[in-house]
Amino acid sequence: MNPAQQARQRASLILQVQAGQLSATQAAQSLGVSRKTYYQWERRAFAAGGGTYAAPGQTVGDFLANRASQALG
């Protein structure tokens, strides 16, 4: 597995843990690492995402026009 595939696998498992679909122990076992290492990766992912759980949003029309949305709805 190349580094990009490994990163995608880590991200997928972190999201599954955050959604309650997996435990951190299960994710760590799947990745072949300790829980301590899993939690380090989770903290790094959180920081890389801006340190919040906010997700950007955009309307389809604005996306297609390549502009930022001012309001959703």
TADA-V160184 format. One record per backbone hydrogen bond with DSSP energy under -1.0 kcal/mol. NH is the residue of the N-H (numbers start at 0). CO is the residue of the C=O. E is the energy in kcal/mol with one decimal. If there is no record, write none. Layout:
<<NH,CO,E> <NH,CO,E>>
This chain:
<<5,1,-2.4> <6,2,-2.3> <7,3,-2.2> <8,4,-2.3> <9,5,-2.5> <10,6,-2.6> <11,7,-2.5> <12,8,-2.4> <13,9,-2.6> <14,10,-2.4> <15,11,-2.0> <16,12,-2.3> <17,13,-2.6> <18,14,-1.9> <19,16,-1.4> <20,15,-2.5> <21,15,-1.1> <26,22,-2.3> <27,23,-2.7> <28,24,-2.5> <29,25,-2.4> <30,26,-2.0> <32,27,-2.6> <37,33,-2.3> <38,34,-2.9> <39,35,-1.7> <40,36,-2.3> <41,37,-2.5> <42,38,-2.3> <43,39,-2.2> <44,40,-2.5> <45,41,-2.3> <46,42,-2.4> <47,43,-2.7> <48,44,-1.5> <49,46,-1.7> <50,45,-2.4> <62,58,-2.4> <63,59,-2.9> <64,60,-1.7> <65,62,-1.3> <66,61,-2.6>>
